[in-house]
C-alpha cells in the first residue's frame, strides 16, 4: 500500500472531524469557520492527489479498506513511538486536568491494546501482519438479500 492510497481515507476522516466540530456548541463560530476554511484549503490544494486516490480505489473499495487496516496495524508501533512524547507534552501543558487525564488514559489504552495483541501473536508464532491477514479476509462479500415471498 502506498501513501497516496491513504489520502482519501485520511481526508474522509478529517471531513467527519470537521463536521463534528461544526456541531459542537461551546466553541466559537469563528474557530469553527476557520477549521472549515483550513479543511477546504487543503482539499483544494490536494485535489489532484485526492482524485487520483479516489480513482485508485477501484471497483472494490472494501478491499482497499482492509488493506488500509492492515497497513495501520503494521505502522502502529512507530506511530505510538512518535505520538507518545508529543502527547505527553500536550498533556503537561493543557490547562484542564481532566483533559490531560483523558489524553494519557487513551494513549495507555491504545498502547496496551497493541502490545497485548503483539504478545498474543508472539505466543501463536505469528507476526502482527500475519495475524491480521488471518483475522481479516482479503475481500468482503455482502450476502444477497432473499427475495420477498410472493403470494
Secondary structure, 3 states (H helix, E strand, C coil): CCCCHHHHHHHHHHHHHHHHHHCCCCCCHHHHHHHHHHHHHHHHHCHHHHHHHHHHCCCCHHHHHHHHHHHHHHHHHHHHHHHHHHHHHHHHHCCCHHHHHHHHHHHHHHHHHHHHHHHHHHHHCCCHHHHHHHHCCCCCCCCCCCCCCCC
